[in-house]
Amino acid sequence: MQNFYTYFAGKEIPKENILFIASEDYLENLKAAFLDNEENIKLFTQMYSLVIQSLYNESYTNVIFEILQDAQRHSGLYNFILNLNIMNKLN
């Protein structure tokens, strides 16, 4: 994955520690994760298009496709959990 990132970003993966501060609100955290996932889907869709157009490296195409499938699966799960919370509040 590091080679993949370096190839597309043109730089090494930053070595800094990223601090995640979660909100106390479960739904706010879930919404943030959902929106972040949607941004990832956009990014990897663009990357996939670029790789397909260039047909340069099939292994990169496969990696991007797998990441994109995983992000889309997460999107469906986030939607499911958000809808469960909505239904629980309505009942």
Secondary structure, 3 states (H helix, E strand, C coil): CHHHHHHHHCCCCCCCCCCCCCCCCHHHHHHHHHHHHHHHHHHHHHHHHHHHHHCCCHHHHHHHHHHHHHHHHHHHHHHHHHHHHHHHHHC
